[in-house]
Amino acid sequence: MEKFIDNLPAMDLMRSEKMTFVQLIIPVESAHRAISYLGELGLLQFRDLNADKSPFQRTFVNQVKRCAEMSRKLRFFRDQISKAGLLSSVHPVLQPDIELEELEIQLAEHEHELIEMNSNSDRLQHSYNELLEFKMVLQKASGFLVSSNSHAVPEERELDENVYSNDDYSDSVSLLEQDIRPGPSDQSGLSFVSGIICKSKALRFERMLFRATRGNMLFNQASADEQIMDPLSTEMVEKTVFVVFFSGLQAKTKILKICEAFGANCYPVPEDITKQRQITREVSSRLAELEETLDAGIRHRNKALTSVGFHLAKWMNMLYPDSDNYVVFSTLYQVRREKAVYDTLNMLNFDVTKKCLVGEGWCPIFAKTKIQEALQRATFDSNSQVGIIFHVTDAIESPPTFFRTNRFTSAFQEIVDAYGVARYQEANPAVYTCITFPFLFAVMFGDWGHGICLLLGALILIARESKLSAQKLGSFMEMLFGGRYVLLLMSLFSIYCGLIYNEFFSVPFHIFGGSAYKCRDTACSEAYTIGLIKYRDPYPFGVDPSWRGSRSELPFLNSLKMKMSILLGVAQMNLGILLSYFNARFFSSSIDIRYQFVPQVIFLNSLFGYLSLLIVIKWCTGSQADLYHVMIYMFLSPTDDLGENELFWGQRPLQIILLLLALIAVPWMLFPKPFILKKLHTERFQGRAYGMLGTSEMDLDVEPDSARQHHEEFNFSEVFVHQMIHSIEFVLGAVSNTASYLRLWALSLAHSELSTVFYEKVLLLAWGYDNFVIRLIGLAVFAFATAFILLMMETLSAFLHALRLHWVEYQNKFYYGDGYKFKPFSFASITEDED
C-alpha cells in the first residue's frame, strides 16, 4: 500500500512549489539592470537586510524621492489636461527608451511654466471677478440712493445738470438726492455700506446685521444679473447686491466686521451720479480689456497644455520591442518601475569594499535557471567585468508558500487563503475545495430554476471576460467577476441538486417519467390527509413529484435531507483526517500517524461513522428503527436488548466494541505523543549540555541580518498542553462539527419553503384574479422576490455557510494555515492607481 501511494504521480496544487534560499552578490555597475530584469521575471522574493534602518537612512533614498516627484508631476500634467478638456490625437510611434534624467529636466521645465501660467490666470480671474462684482454693485446700489418718488435706474434716466442748478429744485428734492447731487450736501450723519454676497447667505446676513445694530439700519438687496465664478470651487454661484444704511461710526465698524465674517465683498459707491457714471465707464473698459487678456491667456495656456500633452502622449505611449510583439508602457508606469527598483535596491546590503551589493531571498527551484539567465544577461548588457554570483544557501526560517494557479483555480485558492495561507508544502485544501465547496452550496440552494439563473449570470461574466478584465470595476463587481468560475460550478451543482429535489422555482416536474404514486380518488382531495397509493416502481431519479402537497411531504424531505447532511459531513471530515495522514507521510512524521491519525479515525468512525452506517442500512432495508434511540442508549445502556431497533445481527456487541474503541482513542491521542517527543529530544541532545564557545572566526561565518536562526529549546509542558487542547478540541469538535453539518438540511428546507411561499402566495394568488393589472403586479412582486431574496440573499447565505463548513469543520482536521505567501519582486504587481 505504501509503495502504491509513493508511486502515485504528483498532483498539481496539492503541494506548494519547492523553494530555495539564495544569495546574490551583485557588482554596483550592474545592480540596477539586474534588479530590473528580475522584476520583469517576477520569480524572486527579496529579504530586507536593512529592516533596522528607517527609509531615510537607506542608500538609494534620493533616487526614490526623485521617482516619487516625477510621478507627482506626471499626475499633475494628466489632471491639468483632463481639467482643460484637451484630448491628445498623437498616435503611438516607436521611440527609444527615454532617460529618466532627461525626463526629469523636461518635467521640471513644463511644470514651472504651467504653474506660472496657472498663477497668472488665477490673478487675472480674481481681478475680473472683482471688477464684475463692482460693476454689479454700481448698477444695483445706485438705484437705492435715489428718491422714492423716482424709481428709475440711473443708467436709464437722463439728468439735466440745469435741474440741479435751479433754486426751486433744492426745496423739493429728498435728503438722499441732496447727498447724491454734485454740490455740497447737508451732513446729517447718515452713511451706507454697499457690497455683494452669496445669495444663500443673504438671509442670515440680514438677520445678523439687524441684531448687531439693534434694528438701527436699513437693508436693501437685489439679485445680481449674472452668476460669478467662485475662486475656491471654480463653480458659478448666484450673488446678491446689498446696501446697508446706518448712522454712527460704531455701527459702521460692526457692519464691516460682519461683512468680513460672512465673506461679503464691500465696494465704495460714490454719492455723486456723475462720478458713478465715470467709474462705471472705467470699470466696463477694464472688464473688456481683462476679457481679452483672459482669452489670450487661456489660448496660450491651452497651447502650452497641448504641447505638454503631445510630449505626454509620446511618454505615455512609448512602445518597447519585446521579441516579435510590442508592449505599451506608460511613463507613469515606467517611473513607478524605477521607484520599485530603487526600493528593492534599498533592501540589499553593501559588502565591506562597497563595490558589491549582497542580497538574499527565496525563489522556486524551477526558476533558478531563469534567474541565472537573467543575471547573466544583466552582466552582459551593463558591460561589467565581474559577473553576478548566484548561489544556494541554507536557511532555518520556513520558506514562503507559492501555488501556481490559473483563472479557474485562483478563486478557490483565494477562498482557502482568506482563512490562512498554507504552511510550506502542507496539503492544499483548494484541490478538493474546487468540488466540495460548490457542491455543499448546491445542497443548500437546490433548485434547478434558480441554478439556471445563476448559470446565465456566470456565462455572461465568462463570455465578457477579456473586456471586463481590462476595465476598472467596483468592489462588488470585481468580487463577482473574480469568482465567475466559482459561480459557474455553484450553478451547475445547483441544477444537479435541484433535479434531485425535483424543484423548479419550487414546482415539481415529471422529467424522468411518471410518478410511482397516485391519488385515492379523482379529485385527489385526500392526498394531504390520508396519503397516496403506490402502484408502480419508484421514480427513477430524485424525489417523486407526487410527494409535493401530500401528507408525508415534509416528514419525508426532512428525514432525507437531515440524514444526507450527516452522511456528507462525516465523509468530508474523514477526508480531512485522511489528508492529515498524507501530511504526516510527506513530512515523515510516524508519530503523527500512530498517535494522531489512527485514534482520530477510530474515534470519529466509532461514533458518527457507525451512525452513517445505520442510516445507509435503514435506507436499504426500509426498517422502522429509531436511530435517535439507538445512539442515545448506545451510551446510556450499551448492554440492553435493542428490540425492534435492531437493524442487523450482532449489532449490540458491535456497539460495545465501538464504544470501547472510542474511549480508548481519547488517551491514545492525549498521552503518548508528548512523552515520545520528550524522549527523542533527550536522546538527540544527550551529552550536549555544554554548548561550544563561539570564536571570532565562527561568528564571521554568520552574516548579520541573515536567515540563520537558533533552535528553540524543547518545552515539555507547552507541548503537553498543546496536545491536550488539540485532543479535547477534536473530541468535542467531532460532536459539534457533525451537528454543524445539519445546516445543509436547515438551509435547504428554508430555501424550498421560501420558494413555495412566493410561488403559491404571490404568483398563484395573483393569477387567480381575472384582472390583468393584478396579474402583472403579482408577476412583478414574484420576480422581485425571486431576484433579490432567493437569487441574492439566499445565494449569499448559502455561500457563507459553505465557507464556514470548509474553514471550521473540514480544514481544522489537517490544515495549519500559518504560512506566508510568496511575494516576489515583480513589475506585474505595479498598478496605475499607486502613488
Disulfide bonds with the S-S distance in Angstrom:
Cys519-Cys524 1.72
